[in-house]
Amino acid sequence: MGRSIGLVIAVALAWTPHAAFAQDNAPNYSAIIDRYMALERVRQAPVATTADVDGLLALMIDSIVYEHPRARARLQAKAVLRQGMLNYLGTVRNARDSVLERATAAGVVVVVTQSRADALSNGALIPISAEDFACSSSRARSSG
């Protein structure tokens, strides 16, 4: 049985592809969520690179706050989060996730996901699972 990890992420998107915007310039929140999840999967791949971490972080504002309540961790700033992600590069195996809930309101996206993976720790793979909560503001803008 894997240990359960609670995780809270507050993300404000700094950049969103033009395709994520509808004709009235309202963000397509489903497309933003799908892009974030796809980049998170790439970042957790065993062969992930620094460029993969930077690709995910490009969606976030510089003042991002990452909170991990069970670990009593609170990281502030994209540079700090980047270093933390790089420290764990290549340690996740068999990552799989699913979006459990999506809710939107004017300028806000709330996403609840469930993730399972094996984490490399002291040479052994340890099963982990987490139910994650992500909240994004609509500071997204079109690239073109």
N, CA, C and O atoms as a DFTB+ gen file, in Angstrom:
576 C
 N C O
     1  1       0.849      -1.176       0.000
     2  2       0.000       0.000       0.000
     3  2       0.892       1.235       0.000
     4  3       1.857       1.317       0.759
     5  1       0.562       2.183      -0.848
     6  2       1.354       3.407      -0.929
     7  2       0.969       4.383       0.156
     8  3      -0.151       4.353       0.666
     9  1       1.887       5.236       0.503
    10  2       1.530       6.261       1.470
    11  2       0.807       7.378       0.753
    12  3       1.063       7.637      -0.422
    13  1      -0.075       8.025       1.437
    14  2      -0.891       9.090       0.862
    15  2      -0.203      10.424       1.090
    16  3       0.281      10.696       2.188
    17  1      -0.159      11.230       0.090
    18  2       0.471      12.534       0.197
    19  2      -0.548      13.582      -0.206
    20  3      -1.095      13.527      -1.307
    21  1      -0.805      14.530       0.668
    22  2      -1.691      15.643       0.338
    23  2      -0.873      16.758      -0.267
    24  3       0.260      16.990       0.155
    25  1      -1.406      17.437      -1.224
    26  2      -0.640      18.433      -1.935
    27  2      -1.555      19.554      -2.372
    28  3      -2.648      19.310      -2.885
    29  1      -1.119      20.765      -2.174
    30  2      -1.880      21.917      -2.634
    31  2      -0.968      22.756      -3.501
    32  3       0.139      23.108      -3.093
    33  1      -1.428      23.073      -4.687
    34  2      -0.647      23.890      -5.608
    35  2      -1.498      25.079      -6.013
    36  3      -2.647      24.911      -6.423
    37  1      -0.953      26.261      -5.902
    38  2      -1.633      27.444      -6.426
    39  2      -0.831      27.910      -7.631
    40  3       0.341      28.266      -7.505
    41  1      -1.448      27.908      -8.771
    42  2      -0.756      28.208     -10.015
    43  2      -1.464      29.346     -10.727
    44  3      -2.685      29.312     -10.881
    45  1      -0.739      30.327     -11.153
    46  2      -1.295      31.346     -12.043
    47  2      -0.568      31.203     -13.367
    48  3       0.661      31.250     -13.414
    49  1      -1.304      31.033     -14.417
    50  2      -0.699      30.774     -15.718
    51  2      -0.153      32.051     -16.332
    52  3      -0.848      33.064     -16.412
    53  1       1.090      31.993     -16.761
    54  2       1.745      33.156     -17.345
    55  2       1.659      33.152     -18.862
    56  3       1.778      34.205     -19.488
    57  1       1.457      32.000     -19.455
    58  2       1.445      31.891     -20.909
    59  2       0.518      30.763     -21.297
    60  3       0.526      29.706     -20.666
    61  1      -0.257      30.968     -22.297
    62  2      -1.155      29.942     -22.793
    63  2      -1.145      29.989     -24.314
    64  3      -1.187      31.075     -24.892
    65  1      -1.090      28.828     -24.978
    66  2      -1.104      28.824     -26.439
    67  2      -2.371      29.472     -26.978
    68  3      -3.436      29.405     -26.364
    69  1      -2.229      30.101     -28.139
    70  2      -3.351      30.798     -28.770
    71  2      -4.560      29.873     -28.925
    72  3      -5.695      30.334     -28.806
    73  1      -4.349      28.593     -29.186
    74  2      -5.444      27.647     -29.392
    75  2      -6.297      27.457     -28.141
    76  3      -7.418      26.957     -28.234
    77  1      -5.795      27.840     -26.992
    78  2      -6.558      27.674     -25.754
    79  2      -7.594      28.774     -25.565
    80  3      -8.363      28.743     -24.604
    81  1      -7.620      29.748     -26.478
    82  2      -8.553      30.861     -26.339
    83  2      -9.697      30.735     -27.340
    84  3      -9.484      30.423     -28.511
    85  1     -10.885      30.977     -26.869
    86  2     -12.057      30.973     -27.745
    87  2     -12.093      32.283     -28.517
    88  3     -11.271      33.167     -28.274
    89  1     -13.038      32.420     -29.445
    90  2     -13.117      33.620     -30.273
    91  2     -13.331      34.880     -29.461
    92  3     -12.871      35.945     -29.872
    93  1     -14.001      34.808     -28.339
    94  2     -14.252      36.002     -27.534
    95  2     -13.115      36.295     -26.556
    96  3     -13.290      37.087     -25.629
    97  1     -11.972      35.677     -26.746
    98  2     -10.775      35.835     -25.910
    99  2     -10.927      35.292     -24.502
   100  3     -10.059      35.546     -23.667
   101  1     -11.985      34.559     -24.197
   102  2     -12.101      33.887     -22.905
   103  2     -11.247      32.630     -22.954
   104  3     -11.337      31.867     -23.915
   105  1     -10.421      32.398     -21.942
   106  2      -9.571      31.205     -21.964
   107  2     -10.392      29.919     -22.020
   108  3     -11.455      29.826     -21.406
   109  1      -9.901      28.949     -22.748
   110  2     -10.483      27.615     -22.764
   111  2      -9.816      26.860     -21.612
   112  3      -8.741      26.282     -21.770
   113  1     -10.473      26.879     -20.457
   114  2      -9.868      26.315     -19.258
   115  2      -9.576      24.830     -19.390
   116  3      -8.590      24.353     -18.828
   117  1     -10.394      24.094     -20.108
   118  2     -10.118      22.671     -20.302
   119  2      -8.802      22.472     -21.037
   120  3      -8.026      21.581     -20.691
   121  1      -8.547      23.289     -22.045
   122  2      -7.287      23.190     -22.788
   123  2      -6.102      23.552     -21.896
   124  3      -5.044      22.931     -21.999
   125  1      -6.262      24.542     -21.030
   126  2      -5.187      24.936     -20.118
   127  2      -4.891      23.799     -19.139
   128  3      -3.730      23.473     -18.892
   129  1      -5.936      23.204     -18.588
   130  2      -5.762      22.093     -17.650
   131  2      -5.084      20.921     -18.349
   132  3      -4.153      20.325     -17.807
   133  1      -5.548      20.593     -19.548
   134  2      -4.961      19.477     -20.294
   135  2      -3.486      19.727     -20.590
   136  3      -2.671      18.809     -20.504
   137  1      -3.141      20.965     -20.936
   138  2      -1.731      21.291     -21.210
   139  2      -0.887      21.152     -19.947
   140  3       0.205      20.585     -19.986
   141  1      -1.390      21.667     -18.829
   142  2      -0.671      21.554     -17.560
   143  2      -0.441      20.086     -17.205
   144  3       0.670      19.699     -16.843
   145  1      -1.496      19.265     -17.309
   146  2      -1.373      17.848     -16.959
   147  2      -0.393      17.124     -17.884
   148  3       0.386      16.287     -17.429
   149  1      -0.430      17.443     -19.176
   150  2       0.488      16.809     -20.122
   151  2       1.939      17.171     -19.794
   152  3       2.815      16.306     -19.810
   153  1       2.189      18.440     -19.500
   154  2       3.552      18.859     -19.161
   155  2       4.005      18.280     -17.821
   156  3       5.187      17.984     -17.645
   157  1       3.089      18.117     -16.889
   158  2       3.423      17.497     -15.598
   159  2       3.806      16.037     -15.800
   160  3       4.736      15.551     -15.156
   161  1       3.099      15.324     -16.690
   162  2       3.446      13.930     -16.988
   163  2       4.843      13.835     -17.601
   164  3       5.626      12.954     -17.248
   165  1       5.145      14.745     -18.515
   166  2       6.472      14.756     -19.144
   167  2       7.552      15.019     -18.094
   168  3       8.608      14.387     -18.107
   169  1       7.276      15.961     -17.181
   170  2       8.251      16.313     -16.138
   171  2       8.523      15.134     -15.212
   172  3       9.617      15.024     -14.658
   173  1       7.553      14.261     -15.040
   174  2       7.718      13.129     -14.135
   175  2       8.255      11.872     -14.820
   176  3       8.445      10.850     -14.161
   177  1       8.496      11.929     -16.105
   178  2       9.015      10.764     -16.822
   179  2      10.439      10.445     -16.361
   180  3      11.189      11.353     -16.002
   181  1      10.814       9.172     -16.367
   182  2      12.164       8.800     -15.939
   183  2      13.274       9.475     -16.746
   184  3      14.385       9.651     -16.247
   185  1      12.974       9.855     -17.993
   186  2      13.978      10.485     -18.852
   187  2      13.777      11.993     -18.966
   188  3      14.273      12.619     -19.902
   189  1      13.051      12.575     -18.014
   190  2      12.774      14.013     -18.043
   191  2      14.073      14.811     -17.991
   192  3      15.076      14.371     -17.430
   193  1      14.023      15.996     -18.593
   194  2      15.199      16.859     -18.658
   195  2      14.895      18.208     -18.006
   196  3      13.758      18.502     -17.638
   197  1      15.928      19.004     -17.876
   198  2      15.767      20.367     -17.374
   199  2      14.783      21.139     -18.251
   200  3      13.984      21.925     -17.743
   201  1      14.837      20.921     -19.549
   202  2      13.916      21.598     -20.472
   203  2      12.464      21.219     -20.184
   204  3      11.569      22.049     -20.345
   205  1      12.219      19.983     -19.762
   206  2      10.858      19.561     -19.422
   207  2      10.356      20.298     -18.178
   208  3       9.197      20.710     -18.124
   209  1      11.215      20.461     -17.197
   210  2      10.859      21.222     -15.996
   211  2      10.566      22.666     -16.386
   212  3       9.568      23.240     -15.949
   213  1      11.428      23.250     -17.202
   214  2      11.237      24.638     -17.622
   215  2       9.966      24.812     -18.446
   216  3       9.324      25.860     -18.373
   217  1       9.592      23.802     -19.230
   218  2       8.357      23.861     -20.009
   219  2       7.131      23.941     -19.109
   220  3       6.210      24.712     -19.379
   221  1       7.117      23.151     -18.044
   222  2       6.011      23.207     -17.090
   223  2       6.003      24.539     -16.348
   224  3       4.950      25.155     -16.185
   225  1       7.158      24.976     -15.904
   226  2       7.244      26.221     -15.144
   227  2       6.889      27.444     -15.984
   228  3       6.525      28.484     -15.435
   229  1       6.990      27.333     -17.300
   230  2       6.627      28.456     -18.173
   231  2       5.144      28.807     -18.037
   232  3       4.737      29.916     -18.382
   233  1       4.339      27.873     -17.537
   234  2       2.918      28.130     -17.336
   235  2       2.643      28.899     -16.045
   236  3       1.515      29.335     -15.816
   237  1       3.644      29.068     -15.213
   238  2       3.440      29.627     -13.880
   239  2       4.049      31.017     -13.749
   240  3       5.009      31.363     -14.438
   241  1       3.471      31.800     -12.854
   242  2       4.020      33.129     -12.591
   243  2       5.234      32.987     -11.674
   244  3       5.388      31.977     -10.987
   245  1       6.092      34.004     -11.671
   246  2       7.312      33.965     -10.868
   247  2       7.043      33.846      -9.379
   248  3       7.867      33.296      -8.648
   249  1       5.910      34.350      -8.917
   250  2       5.608      34.351      -7.488
   251  2       4.778      33.137      -7.056
   252  3       4.063      33.203      -6.056
   253  1       4.866      32.044      -7.795
   254  2       4.100      30.843      -7.468
   255  2       4.351      30.407      -6.022
   256  3       5.448      30.581      -5.492
   257  1       3.330      29.844      -5.400
   258  2       3.450      29.268      -4.066
   259  2       3.038      27.805      -4.167
   260  3       1.952      27.491      -4.656
   261  1       3.906      26.911      -3.703
   262  2       3.652      25.468      -3.697
   263  2       3.589      25.038      -2.238
   264  3       4.499      25.314      -1.457
   265  1       2.509      24.362      -1.884
   266  2       2.367      23.905      -0.507
   267  2       2.164      22.398      -0.474
   268  3       1.390      21.848      -1.258
   269  1       2.860      21.744       0.431
   270  2       2.743      20.306       0.653
   271  2       2.475      20.122       2.144
   272  3       3.412      19.979       2.930
   273  1       1.182      20.126       2.542
   274  2       0.832      20.142       3.962
   275  2       1.417      19.003       4.790
   276  3       1.892      19.236       5.901
   277  1       1.394      17.796       4.280
   278  2       1.891      16.665       5.083
   279  2       3.389      16.758       5.322
   280  3       3.881      16.332       6.367
   281  1       4.111      17.307       4.366
   282  2       5.556      17.484       4.536
   283  2       5.877      18.810       5.218
   284  3       7.035      19.113       5.504
   285  1       4.832      19.592       5.471
   286  2       4.969      20.921       6.070
   287  2       5.937      21.786       5.260
   288  3       6.763      22.519       5.803
   289  1       5.796      21.667       3.949
   290  2       6.660      22.435       3.042
   291  2       5.841      23.535       2.374
   292  3       4.683      23.340       2.003
   293  1       6.467      24.673       2.235
   294  2       5.860      25.785       1.496
   295  2       6.985      26.446       0.715
   296  3       7.879      27.065       1.292
   297  1       6.929      26.309      -0.590
   298  2       7.964      26.875      -1.455
   299  2       7.389      28.073      -2.182
   300  3       6.290      27.999      -2.732
   301  1       8.117      29.169      -2.188
   302  2       7.680      30.376      -2.867
   303  2       8.691      30.742      -3.931
   304  3       9.896      30.696      -3.686
   305  1       8.225      31.096      -5.080
   306  2       9.002      31.584      -6.221
   307  2       9.324      30.455      -7.200
   308  3       9.663      29.337      -6.814
   309  1       9.206      30.791      -8.457
   310  2       9.449      29.830      -9.530
   311  2      10.858      29.244      -9.456
   312  3      11.040      28.050      -9.695
   313  1      11.860      30.067      -9.127
   314  2      13.247      29.583      -9.064
   315  2      13.415      28.527      -7.974
   316  3      14.140      27.550      -8.164
   317  1      12.754      28.716      -6.844
   318  2      12.833      27.752      -5.744
   319  2      12.139      26.454      -6.142
   320  3      12.663      25.366      -5.902
   321  1      10.968      26.570      -6.745
   322  2      10.236      25.395      -7.204
   323  2      11.035      24.644      -8.271
   324  3      11.064      23.413      -8.278
   325  1      11.672      25.375      -9.157
   326  2      12.491      24.764     -10.210
   327  2      13.604      23.918      -9.604
   328  3      13.824      22.783     -10.025
   329  1      14.302      24.469      -8.620
   330  2      15.397      23.724      -8.000
   331  2      14.882      22.450      -7.338
   332  3      15.513      21.397      -7.428
   333  1      13.736      22.549      -6.674
   334  2      13.142      21.365      -6.057
   335  2      12.789      20.302      -7.086
   336  3      13.044      19.117      -6.872
   337  1      12.205      20.721      -8.195
   338  2      11.853      19.771      -9.261
   339  2      13.103      19.126      -9.841
   340  3      13.121      17.925     -10.109
   341  1      14.136      19.917     -10.031
   342  2      15.381      19.368     -10.590
   343  2      16.024      18.366      -9.639
   344  3      16.655      17.408     -10.086
   345  1      15.872      18.573      -8.335
   346  2      16.432      17.636      -7.351
   347  2      15.788      16.257      -7.456
   348  3      16.414      15.258      -7.102
   349  1      14.544      16.187      -7.939
   350  2      13.832      14.914      -8.046
   351  2      13.764      14.392      -9.480
   352  3      13.080      13.404      -9.747
   353  1      14.458      15.038     -10.391
   354  2      14.436      14.643     -11.797
   355  2      14.845      13.174     -11.952
   356  3      15.890      12.755     -11.455
   357  1      14.018      12.413     -12.640
   358  2      14.328      11.012     -12.923
   359  2      14.025      10.043     -11.802
   360  3      14.361       8.865     -11.919
   361  1      13.401      10.487     -10.711
   362  2      13.135       9.594      -9.583
   363  2      11.728       9.002      -9.597
   364  3      11.412       8.153      -8.764
   365  1      10.881       9.436     -10.527
   366  2       9.495       8.951     -10.580
   367  2       9.370       7.908     -11.688
   368  3       9.857       8.105     -12.801
   369  1       8.716       6.806     -11.368
   370  2       8.461       5.743     -12.341
   371  2       6.961       5.442     -12.351
   372  3       6.270       5.630     -11.350
   373  1       6.480       4.978     -13.486
   374  2       5.096       4.508     -13.616
   375  2       4.073       5.555     -13.182
   376  3       3.056       5.203     -12.583
   377  1       4.315       6.812     -13.467
   378  2       3.385       7.876     -13.078
   379  2       2.101       7.773     -13.895
   380  3       2.134       7.557     -15.106
   381  1       0.987       7.929     -13.217
   382  2      -0.313       7.953     -13.875
   383  2      -1.218       8.866     -13.057
   384  3      -1.160       8.877     -11.827
   385  1      -2.029       9.610     -13.735
   386  2      -2.897      10.550     -13.038
   387  2      -4.212      10.690     -13.780
   388  3      -4.340      10.318     -14.946
   389  1      -5.176      11.233     -13.073
   390  2      -6.462      11.504     -13.693
   391  2      -7.071      12.730     -13.035
   392  3      -6.849      12.996     -11.854
   393  1      -7.832      13.461     -13.809
   394  2      -8.539      14.625     -13.297
   395  2      -9.855      14.132     -12.710
   396  3     -10.679      13.554     -13.418
   397  1     -10.049      14.361     -11.415
   398  2     -11.269      13.931     -10.739
   399  2     -12.371      14.968     -10.862
   400  3     -13.537      14.627     -11.058
   401  1     -11.997      16.239     -10.746
   402  2     -12.972      17.321     -10.820
   403  2     -12.349      18.538     -11.472
   404  3     -11.160      18.811     -11.303
   405  1     -13.172      19.273     -12.228
   406  2     -12.789      20.549     -12.815
   407  2     -13.924      21.520     -12.516
   408  3     -15.094      21.195     -12.718
   409  1     -13.585      22.689     -12.043
   410  2     -14.604      23.716     -11.814
   411  2     -14.018      25.047     -12.248
   412  3     -12.840      25.322     -12.024
   413  1     -14.845      25.864     -12.865
   414  2     -14.382      27.173     -13.298
   415  2     -15.367      28.249     -12.865
   416  3     -16.565      28.008     -12.716
   417  1     -14.834      29.416     -12.673
   418  2     -15.624      30.629     -12.420
   419  2     -14.867      31.744     -13.118
   420  3     -13.797      31.509     -13.681
   421  1     -15.396      32.923     -13.090
   422  2     -14.736      34.034     -13.781
   423  2     -13.299      34.185     -13.295
   424  3     -13.061      34.577     -12.153
   425  1     -12.351      33.873     -14.159
   426  2     -10.941      34.055     -13.855
   427  2     -10.305      33.013     -12.967
   428  3      -9.160      33.194     -12.551
   429  1     -11.001      31.921     -12.655
   430  2     -10.451      30.919     -11.743
   431  2     -10.724      29.516     -12.271
   432  3     -11.796      29.242     -12.809
   433  1      -9.753      28.641     -12.114
   434  2      -9.902      27.224     -12.434
   435  2      -9.493      26.437     -11.198
   436  3      -8.451      26.711     -10.602
   437  1     -10.302      25.471     -10.813
   438  2      -9.964      24.587      -9.705
   439  2      -9.965      23.173     -10.256
   440  3     -10.914      22.759     -10.922
   441  1      -8.895      22.431      -9.978
   442  2      -8.744      21.076     -10.489
   443  2      -8.345      20.166      -9.336
   444  3      -7.457      20.493      -8.549
   445  1      -9.014      19.017      -9.246
   446  2      -8.628      17.994      -8.281
   447  2      -8.168      16.791      -9.096
   448  3      -8.903      16.291      -9.948
   449  1      -6.958      16.334      -8.833
   450  2      -6.419      15.188      -9.566
   451  2      -6.030      14.094      -8.591
   452  3      -5.840      14.340      -7.400
   453  1      -5.915      12.889      -9.112
   454  2      -5.388      11.782      -8.335
   455  2      -4.188      11.256      -9.087
   456  3      -4.259      10.992     -10.287
   457  1      -3.082      11.103      -8.376
   458  2      -1.840      10.645      -8.986
   459  2      -1.304       9.438      -8.242
   460  3      -1.400       9.339      -7.018
   461  1      -0.745       8.534      -9.003
   462  2      -0.072       7.365      -8.432
   463  2       1.242       7.204      -9.175
   464  3       1.338       7.485     -10.370
   465  1       2.246       6.752      -8.450
   466  2       3.555       6.553      -9.057
   467  2       4.420       5.728      -8.115
   468  3       4.034       5.438      -6.983
   469  1       5.570       5.365      -8.596
   470  2       6.607       4.764      -7.771
   471  2       7.741       5.778      -7.713
   472  3       8.178       6.295      -8.742
   473  1       8.211       6.057      -6.509
   474  2       9.291       7.030      -6.333
   475  2      10.553       6.307      -5.910
   476  3      10.532       5.465      -5.012
   477  1      11.651       6.644      -6.565
   478  2      12.945       6.057      -6.248
   479  2      13.485       6.712      -4.982
   480  3      13.677       7.927      -4.938
   481  1      13.729       5.901      -3.951
   482  2      14.248       6.408      -2.681
   483  2      15.246       5.406      -2.126
   484  3      14.897       4.258      -1.852
   485  1      16.477       5.839      -1.963
   486  2      17.547       4.966      -1.454
   487  2      17.666       3.679      -2.260
   488  3      17.876       2.605      -1.696
   489  1      17.531       3.787      -3.571
   490  2      17.695       2.644      -4.461
   491  2      16.478       1.747      -4.597
   492  3      16.514       0.780      -5.357
   493  1      15.394       2.045      -3.873
   494  2      14.184       1.226      -3.942
   495  2      13.016       2.058      -4.448
   496  3      12.946       3.263      -4.207
   497  1      12.095       1.398      -5.155
   498  2      10.887       2.072      -5.619
   499  2       9.806       1.957      -4.550
   500  3       9.481       0.860      -4.096
   501  1       9.259       3.089      -4.158
   502  2       8.221       3.153      -3.135
   503  2       6.939       3.656      -3.786
   504  3       6.942       4.727      -4.393
   505  1       5.838       2.905      -3.674
   506  2       4.580       3.380      -4.257
   507  2       4.069       4.606      -3.498
   508  3       4.097       4.646      -2.268
   509  1       3.607       5.594      -4.248
   510  2       3.025       6.791      -3.644
   511  2       1.710       7.101      -4.334
   512  3       1.495       6.727      -5.487
   513  1       0.850       7.774      -3.632
   514  2      -0.385       8.255      -4.242
   515  2      -0.693       9.611      -3.639
   516  3      -0.322       9.899      -2.501
   517  1      -1.369      10.430      -4.403
   518  2      -1.706      11.767      -3.929
   519  2      -3.000      12.212      -4.570
   520  3      -3.276      11.909      -5.731
   521  1      -3.776      12.922      -3.810
   522  2      -4.918      13.625      -4.369
   523  2      -4.524      15.088      -4.334
   524  3      -4.315      15.655      -3.262
   525  1      -4.422      15.693      -5.491
   526  2      -3.893      17.041      -5.625
   527  2      -4.998      18.036      -5.907
   528  3      -6.018      17.711      -6.516
   529  1      -4.775      19.238      -5.457
   530  2      -5.697      20.340      -5.676
   531  2      -4.902      21.448      -6.352
   532  3      -3.872      21.872      -5.830
   533  1      -5.357      21.916      -7.488
   534  2      -4.685      23.017      -8.176
   535  2      -5.693      24.121      -8.433
   536  3      -6.827      23.862      -8.836
   537  1      -5.279      25.329      -8.202
   538  2      -6.137      26.488      -8.430
   539  2      -5.363      27.457      -9.308
   540  3      -4.226      27.806      -8.991
   541  1      -5.959      27.892     -10.398
   542  2      -5.276      28.772     -11.337
   543  2      -6.079      30.045     -11.550
   544  3      -7.301      29.999     -11.686
   545  1      -5.395      31.174     -11.579
   546  2      -6.079      32.410     -11.937
   547  2      -5.937      32.617     -13.429
   548  3      -5.123      31.953     -14.072
   549  1      -6.706      33.516     -13.981
   550  2      -6.701      33.694     -15.436
   551  2      -5.742      34.791     -15.887
   552  3      -6.103      35.622     -16.720
   553  1      -4.568      34.801     -15.364
   554  2      -3.569      35.746     -15.834
   555  2      -2.935      35.250     -17.121
   556  3      -1.866      35.710     -17.523
   557  1      -3.607      34.307     -17.757
   558  2      -3.121      33.752     -19.013
   559  2      -3.276      34.781     -20.124
   560  3      -4.175      35.621     -20.093
   561  1      -2.396      34.701     -21.092
   562  2      -2.518      35.607     -22.234
   563  2      -2.156      34.833     -23.503
   564  3      -1.451      33.826     -23.450
   565  1      -2.627      35.297     -24.585
   566  2      -2.366      34.654     -25.869
   567  2      -0.939      34.899     -26.286
   568  3      -0.377      35.962     -26.023
   569  1      -0.346      33.903     -26.945
   570  2       1.020      34.081     -27.431
   571  2       1.055      34.831     -28.744
   572  3       2.130      35.242     -29.182
   573  1      -0.043      35.016     -29.360
   574  2       0.015      35.685     -30.649
   575  2      -1.229      36.398     -30.901
   576  3      -1.376      37.031     -31.947
